[in-house]
């Protein structure tokens, strides 16, 4: 499935969304105020929905819809 999430990780300014097929898409962390304000430990504790179209951070009550996020056509894609 194109655009299926398999992981996520962060640096100090970005959310990196790992997709099936090996691509990683980079998004500015300031697009996600709740995640930006979260601790590193809170960011690392997430779940991926069974259809791999949602990311959930239960401790901070945040979720991200993968297809909606990918519809923004990010400028940075890594192989």
TORFIMAR-323856 format. One record per residue: residue number from 1; residue in three letters; x, y, z of N, C-alpha, C in turn. Coordinates in Angstrom, 2 decimals, always signed. Each point is the difference from the previous one (the first is absolute). Layout:
// residues N
<timi num="NUM" residuo="ALA" n_u="X" n_v="Y" n_w="Z" ca_u="X" ca_v="Y" ca_w="Z" c_u="X" c_v="Y" c_w="Z"/>
...
//
This chain:
// residues 79
<timi num="1" residuo="UNK" n_u="+0.85" n_v="-1.19" n_w="+0.00" ca_u="-0.85" ca_v="+1.19" ca_w="+0.00" c_u="+0.89" c_v="+1.24" c_w="+0.00"/>
<timi num="2" residuo="UNK" n_u="-0.17" n_v="+0.85" n_w="-0.99" ca_u="+0.75" ca_v="+1.25" ca_w="-0.08" c_u="-0.43" c_v="+0.93" c_w="+1.12"/>
<timi num="3" residuo="UNK" n_u="+0.95" n_v="+0.59" n_w="+0.68" ca_u="-0.32" ca_v="+0.93" ca_w="+1.08" c_u="-0.37" c_v="-0.66" c_w="+1.30"/>
<timi num="4" residuo="UNK" n_u="+0.39" n_v="-1.26" n_w="+0.19" ca_u="-0.27" ca_v="-0.68" ca_w="+1.26" c_u="+1.13" c_v="+0.29" c_w="+0.98"/>
<timi num="5" residuo="UNK" n_u="-0.35" n_v="+0.45" n_w="+1.18" ca_u="+0.99" ca_v="+0.34" ca_w="+1.02" c_u="+0.59" c_v="-1.27" c_w="+0.61"/>
<timi num="6" residuo="UNK" n_u="+1.31" n_v="+0.00" n_w="+0.15" ca_u="+0.66" ca_v="-1.12" ca_w="+0.69" c_u="+0.81" c_v="+0.49" c_w="+1.20"/>
<timi num="7" residuo="UNK" n_u="+0.13" n_v="+1.32" n_w="+0.14" ca_u="+0.72" ca_v="+0.54" ca_w="+1.14" c_u="+0.04" c_v="+1.52" c_w="-0.04"/>
<timi num="8" residuo="UNK" n_u="+0.50" n_v="+0.57" n_w="+1.07" ca_u="+0.17" ca_v="+1.45" ca_w="+0.09" c_u="+1.14" c_v="+0.27" c_w="+0.95"/>
<timi num="9" residuo="UNK" n_u="+0.73" n_v="+1.07" n_w="-0.26" ca_u="+1.04" ca_v="+0.45" ca_w="+0.90" c_u="+0.15" c_v="+1.50" c_w="-0.14"/>
<timi num="10" residuo="UNK" n_u="+0.78" n_v="+0.59" n_w="+0.89" ca_u="+0.07" ca_v="+1.45" ca_w="+0.10" c_u="+1.45" c_v="+0.46" c_w="+0.14"/>
<timi num="11" residuo="UNK" n_u="+0.24" n_v="+1.22" n_w="-0.43" ca_u="+1.17" ca_v="+0.75" ca_w="+0.46" c_u="-0.57" c_v="+1.24" c_w="+0.68"/>
<timi num="12" residuo="UNK" n_u="+0.81" n_v="+0.97" n_w="+0.28" ca_u="-0.49" ca_v="+1.16" ca_w="+0.76" c_u="-0.99" c_v="+0.87" c_w="-0.78"/>
<timi num="13" residuo="UNK" n_u="-0.06" n_v="-0.17" n_w="-1.32" ca_u="-0.86" ca_v="+0.88" ca_w="-0.79" c_u="-0.91" c_v="-0.72" c_w="-0.99"/>
<timi num="14" residuo="UNK" n_u="+0.06" n_v="-1.34" n_w="-0.05" ca_u="-0.74" ca_v="-0.72" ca_w="-1.04" c_u="-0.63" c_v="-1.30" c_w="+0.52"/>
<timi num="15" residuo="UNK" n_u="-1.11" n_v="-0.34" n_w="-0.63" ca_u="-0.59" ca_v="-1.33" ca_w="+0.10" c_u="+0.39" c_v="-0.72" c_w="-1.28"/>
<timi num="16" residuo="UNK" n_u="+0.57" n_v="-1.18" n_w="+0.14" ca_u="+0.36" ca_v="-0.83" ca_w="-1.14" c_u="-0.96" c_v="-1.18" c_w="-0.02"/>
<timi num="17" residuo="UNK" n_u="-0.76" n_v="-0.13" n_w="-1.07" ca_u="-0.97" ca_v="-1.07" ca_w="-0.15" c_u="+0.59" c_v="-1.06" c_w="-0.92"/>
<timi num="18" residuo="UNK" n_u="+0.20" n_v="-1.19" n_w="+0.53" ca_u="+0.54" ca_v="-1.12" ca_w="-0.76" c_u="-1.15" c_v="-0.75" c_w="-0.65"/>
<timi num="19" residuo="UNK" n_u="+0.11" n_v="-0.19" n_w="-1.32" ca_u="-1.07" ca_v="-0.63" ca_w="-0.77" c_u="+0.42" c_v="-1.36" c_w="-0.52"/>
<timi num="20" residuo="UNK" n_u="-1.00" n_v="-0.84" n_w="-0.26" ca_u="+0.29" ca_v="-1.27" ca_w="-0.65" c_u="+0.66" c_v="+0.31" c_w="-1.34"/>
<timi num="21" residuo="UNK" n_u="+0.86" n_v="-0.85" n_w="-0.43" ca_u="+0.73" ca_v="+0.27" ca_w="-1.23" c_u="+1.32" c_v="+0.69" c_w="+0.25"/>
<timi num="22" residuo="UNK" n_u="+0.28" n_v="+0.39" n_w="+1.25" ca_u="+1.29" ca_v="+0.55" ca_w="+0.35" c_u="+0.14" c_v="+1.51" c_w="-0.04"/>
<timi num="23" residuo="UNK" n_u="-1.03" n_v="+0.72" n_w="-0.39" ca_u="+0.10" ca_v="+1.47" ca_w="-0.02" c_u="-0.23" c_v="+0.57" c_w="+1.38"/>
<timi num="24" residuo="UNK" n_u="+0.66" n_v="+1.13" n_w="+0.25" ca_u="-0.21" ca_v="+0.78" ca_w="+1.22" c_u="-0.38" c_v="+1.41" c_w="-0.42"/>
<timi num="25" residuo="UNK" n_u="-1.08" n_v="+0.50" n_w="+0.58" ca_u="-0.49" ca_v="+1.34" ca_w="-0.33" c_u="+0.20" c_v="+0.88" c_w="+1.22"/>
<timi num="26" residuo="UNK" n_u="+0.51" n_v="+1.20" n_w="-0.23" ca_u="+0.34" ca_v="+0.95" ca_w="+1.07" c_u="-1.02" c_v="+1.13" c_w="+0.06"/>
<timi num="27" residuo="UNK" n_u="-0.46" n_v="+0.31" n_w="+1.22" ca_u="-0.95" ca_v="+1.09" ca_w="+0.20" c_u="+0.50" c_v="+0.89" c_w="+1.13"/>
<timi num="28" residuo="UNK" n_u="-0.22" n_v="+1.30" n_w="-0.10" ca_u="+0.40" ca_v="+0.90" ca_w="+1.09" c_u="-0.76" c_v="-0.33" c_w="+1.28"/>
<timi num="29" residuo="UNK" n_u="+0.70" n_v="-0.10" n_w="+1.09" ca_u="-0.63" ca_v="-0.32" ca_w="+1.28" c_u="-0.97" c_v="+1.09" c_w="+0.44"/>
<timi num="30" residuo="UNK" n_u="+0.21" n_v="+1.23" n_w="-0.44" ca_u="-0.92" ca_v="+1.07" ca_w="+0.41" c_u="-1.37" c_v="-0.13" c_w="-0.66"/>
<timi num="31" residuo="UNK" n_u="-0.19" n_v="-0.94" n_w="-0.92" ca_u="-1.33" ca_v="-0.31" ca_w="-0.52" c_u="-0.82" c_v="-0.76" c_w="+1.04"/>
<timi num="32" residuo="UNK" n_u="+0.66" n_v="-0.53" n_w="+1.02" ca_u="-0.63" ca_v="-0.85" ca_w="+1.01" c_u="+0.29" c_v="+0.55" c_w="+1.39"/>
<timi num="33" residuo="UNK" n_u="-0.70" n_v="+1.04" n_w="+0.43" ca_u="+0.31" ca_v="+0.65" ca_w="+1.27" c_u="+0.01" c_v="-0.94" c_w="+1.20"/>
<timi num="34" residuo="UNK" n_u="-0.91" n_v="-0.97" n_w="+0.03" ca_u="-0.03" ca_v="-0.92" ca_w="+1.13" c_u="+1.26" c_v="-0.86" c_w="+0.02"/>
<timi num="35" residuo="UNK" n_u="+0.41" n_v="-0.50" n_w="-1.16" ca_u="+1.22" ca_v="-0.79" ca_w="-0.07" c_u="+1.24" c_v="+0.86" c_w="+0.27"/>
<timi num="36" residuo="UNK" n_u="-0.02" n_v="+1.22" n_w="-0.46" ca_u="+1.13" ca_v="+0.91" ca_w="+0.23" c_u="+0.18" c_v="+0.25" c_w="+1.50"/>
<timi num="37" residuo="UNK" n_u="-1.10" n_v="+0.11" n_w="+0.73" ca_u="+0.07" ca_v="+0.27" ca_w="+1.44" c_u="+0.27" c_v="-1.26" c_w="+0.82"/>
<timi num="38" residuo="UNK" n_u="-0.14" n_v="-1.16" n_w="-0.60" ca_u="+0.17" ca_v="-1.27" ca_w="+0.72" c_u="+1.47" c_v="-0.27" c_w="+0.29"/>
<timi num="39" residuo="UNK" n_u="+0.24" n_v="-0.83" n_w="+1.00" ca_u="+1.36" ca_v="-0.43" ca_w="+0.29" c_u="+0.43" c_v="-1.05" c_w="-1.03"/>
<timi num="40" residuo="UNK" n_u="+1.29" n_v="-0.24" n_w="-0.08" ca_u="+0.51" ca_v="-1.02" ca_w="-0.91" c_u="-0.60" c_v="-1.36" c_w="+0.34"/>
<timi num="41" residuo="UNK" n_u="-0.13" n_v="-0.31" n_w="+1.27" ca_u="-0.59" ca_v="-1.28" ca_w="+0.41" c_u="-1.45" c_v="-0.11" c_w="-0.44"/>
<timi num="42" residuo="UNK" n_u="-0.77" n_v="+1.08" n_w="+0.12" ca_u="-1.39" ca_v="-0.02" ca_w="-0.43" c_u="-0.10" c_v="-0.19" c_w="-1.52"/>
<timi num="43" residuo="UNK" n_u="+0.89" n_v="+0.64" n_w="-0.75" ca_u="-0.01" ca_v="-0.15" ca_w="-1.46" c_u="+0.33" c_v="-1.42" c_w="-0.41"/>
<timi num="44" residuo="UNK" n_u="+0.87" n_v="-0.66" n_w="+0.72" ca_u="+0.43" ca_v="-1.35" ca_w="-0.36" c_u="-1.08" c_v="-1.04" c_w="+0.29"/>
<timi num="45" residuo="UNK" n_u="-0.98" n_v="+0.32" n_w="+0.84" ca_u="-1.04" ca_v="-0.95" ca_w="+0.37" c_u="-1.22" c_v="+0.23" c_w="-0.88"/>
<timi num="46" residuo="UNK" n_u="-0.02" n_v="-0.67" n_w="-1.14" ca_u="-1.12" ca_v="+0.14" ca_w="-0.92" c_u="-0.41" c_v="-1.37" c_w="-0.52"/>
<timi num="47" residuo="UNK" n_u="-1.17" n_v="-0.04" n_w="-0.62" ca_u="-0.50" ca_v="-1.23" ca_w="-0.62" c_u="-0.42" c_v="+0.33" c_w="-1.43"/>
<timi num="48" residuo="UNK" n_u="+0.04" n_v="-1.03" n_w="-0.82" ca_u="-0.44" ca_v="+0.12" ca_w="-1.38" c_u="-1.26" c_v="-0.85" c_w="-0.15"/>
<timi num="49" residuo="UNK" n_u="-1.03" n_v="+0.56" n_w="-0.63" ca_u="-1.25" ca_v="-0.74" ca_w="-0.18" c_u="+0.25" c_v="-1.24" c_w="-0.87"/>
<timi num="50" residuo="UNK" n_u="-0.90" n_v="-0.96" n_w="+0.11" ca_u="+0.16" ca_v="-1.25" ca_w="-0.75" c_u="+0.05" c_v="+0.22" c_w="-1.51"/>
<timi num="51" residuo="UNK" n_u="-0.72" n_v="+1.01" n_w="-0.50" ca_u="+0.04" ca_v="+0.28" ca_w="-1.44" c_u="+1.17" c_v="+0.92" c_w="-0.37"/>
<timi num="52" residuo="UNK" n_u="+0.79" n_v="+0.38" n_w="+1.01" ca_u="+1.21" ca_v="+0.83" ca_w="-0.15" c_u="-0.28" c_v="+1.38" c_w="-0.61"/>
<timi num="53" residuo="UNK" n_u="-1.20" n_v="+0.51" n_w="+0.29" ca_u="-0.39" ca_v="+1.31" ca_w="-0.49" c_u="-0.14" c_v="+1.04" c_w="+1.10"/>
<timi num="54" residuo="UNK" n_u="+0.23" n_v="-0.38" n_w="+1.25" ca_u="-0.09" ca_v="+0.91" ca_w="+1.14" c_u="+1.16" c_v="-0.25" c_w="+0.94"/>
<timi num="55" residuo="UNK" n_u="+0.52" n_v="+1.07" n_w="+0.58" ca_u="+0.97" ca_v="-0.08" ca_w="+1.09" c_u="-0.67" c_v="+0.56" c_w="+1.24"/>
<timi num="56" residuo="UNK" n_u="+0.22" n_v="-0.64" n_w="+1.14" ca_u="-0.62" ca_v="+0.41" ca_w="+1.26" c_u="+1.06" c_v="+0.17" c_w="+1.08"/>
<timi num="57" residuo="UNK" n_u="-0.09" n_v="+1.08" n_w="+0.75" ca_u="+0.83" ca_v="+0.23" ca_w="+1.19" c_u="-0.96" c_v="+0.05" c_w="+1.19"/>
<timi num="58" residuo="UNK" n_u="-0.26" n_v="-1.14" n_w="+0.65" ca_u="-1.03" ca_v="-0.05" ca_w="+1.03" c_u="+0.29" c_v="+0.85" c_w="+1.22"/>
<timi num="59" residuo="UNK" n_u="+1.24" n_v="+0.16" n_w="+0.39" ca_u="+0.32" ca_v="+0.78" ca_w="+1.20" c_u="-0.31" c_v="+1.47" c_w="-0.15"/>
<timi num="60" residuo="UNK" n_u="+0.03" n_v="+0.49" n_w="-1.24" ca_u="-0.24" ca_v="+1.43" ca_w="-0.22" c_u="-1.27" c_v="+0.25" c_w="-0.82"/>
<timi num="61" residuo="UNK" n_u="-0.76" n_v="-1.09" n_w="-0.25" ca_u="-1.27" ca_v="+0.09" ca_w="-0.71" c_u="+0.14" c_v="+0.70" c_w="-1.35"/>
<timi num="62" residuo="UNK" n_u="+0.95" n_v="-0.49" n_w="-0.80" ca_u="+0.26" ca_v="+0.58" ca_w="-1.32" c_u="-0.08" c_v="-1.12" c_w="-1.02"/>
<timi num="63" residuo="UNK" n_u="-0.56" n_v="+0.31" n_w="-1.17" ca_u="+0.02" ca_v="-0.97" ca_w="-1.10" c_u="+0.24" c_v="+0.74" c_w="-1.31"/>
<timi num="64" residuo="UNK" n_u="+0.56" n_v="-0.73" n_w="-0.96" ca_u="+0.33" ca_v="+0.55" ca_w="-1.31" c_u="-0.56" c_v="-0.94" c_w="-1.06"/>
<timi num="65" residuo="UNK" n_u="-0.73" n_v="+0.56" n_w="-0.93" ca_u="-0.54" ca_v="-0.76" ca_w="-1.12" c_u="+1.04" c_v="+0.01" c_w="-1.12"/>
<timi num="66" residuo="UNK" n_u="+0.51" n_v="-1.17" n_w="-0.33" ca_u="+1.10" ca_v="-0.09" ca_w="-0.98" c_u="-0.42" c_v="+0.48" c_w="-1.38"/>
<timi num="67" residuo="UNK" n_u="-1.11" n_v="-0.44" n_w="-0.59" ca_u="-0.37" ca_v="+0.49" ca_w="-1.33" c_u="-0.17" c_v="+1.53" c_w="-0.05"/>
<timi num="68" residuo="UNK" n_u="-0.59" n_v="+0.56" n_w="+1.04" ca_u="-0.17" ca_v="+1.46" ca_w="+0.03" c_u="+1.36" c_v="+0.69" c_w="+0.05"/>
<timi num="69" residuo="UNK" n_u="+0.89" n_v="-0.52" n_w="+0.80" ca_u="+1.33" ca_v="+0.58" ca_w="+0.11" c_u="+0.74" c_v="-0.09" c_w="-1.33"/>
<timi num="70" residuo="UNK" n_u="-0.06" n_v="-1.14" n_w="-0.65" ca_u="+0.69" ca_v="-0.17" ca_w="-1.27" c_u="-0.60" c_v="+0.83" c_w="-1.13"/>
<timi num="71" residuo="UNK" n_u="-1.25" n_v="+0.42" n_w="+0.14" ca_u="-0.63" ca_v="+0.80" ca_w="-1.04" c_u="+0.61" c_v="+1.39" c_w="-0.12"/>
<timi num="72" residuo="UNK" n_u="+0.80" n_v="+0.40" n_w="+1.00" ca_u="+0.65" ca_v="+1.31" ca_w="-0.04" c_u="+1.19" c_v="+0.04" c_w="-0.95"/>
<timi num="73" residuo="UNK" n_u="+0.33" n_v="-1.13" n_w="-0.66" ca_u="+1.10" ca_v="-0.08" ca_w="-0.94" c_u="+1.28" c_v="+0.59" c_w="+0.56"/>
<timi num="74" residuo="UNK" n_u="+0.58" n_v="-0.65" n_w="+0.99" ca_u="+1.22" ca_v="+0.52" ca_w="+0.62" c_u="+1.13" c_v="+0.13" c_w="-1.00"/>
<timi num="75" residuo="UNK" n_u="+0.83" n_v="+0.99" n_w="+0.21" ca_u="+1.11" ca_v="+0.25" ca_w="-0.89" c_u="+1.14" c_v="-0.98" c_w="+0.22"/>
<timi num="76" residuo="UNK" n_u="+0.10" n_v="-0.58" n_w="+1.18" ca_u="+1.12" ca_v="-0.85" ca_w="+0.34" c_u="-0.45" c_v="-1.45" c_w="+0.13"/>
<timi num="77" residuo="UNK" n_u="+0.51" n_v="-0.84" n_w="-0.88" ca_u="-0.22" ca_v="-1.45" ca_w="+0.11" c_u="+1.36" c_v="-0.66" c_w="-0.07"/>
<timi num="78" residuo="UNK" n_u="+0.24" n_v="-0.92" n_w="+0.92" ca_u="+1.27" ca_v="-0.71" ca_w="+0.05" c_u="-0.21" c_v="-1.44" c_w="-0.43"/>
<timi num="79" residuo="UNK" n_u="+0.99" n_v="-0.55" n_w="-0.64" ca_u="-0.06" ca_v="-1.42" ca_w="-0.42" c_u="+0.82" c_v="-0.82" c_w="+0.94"/>
//
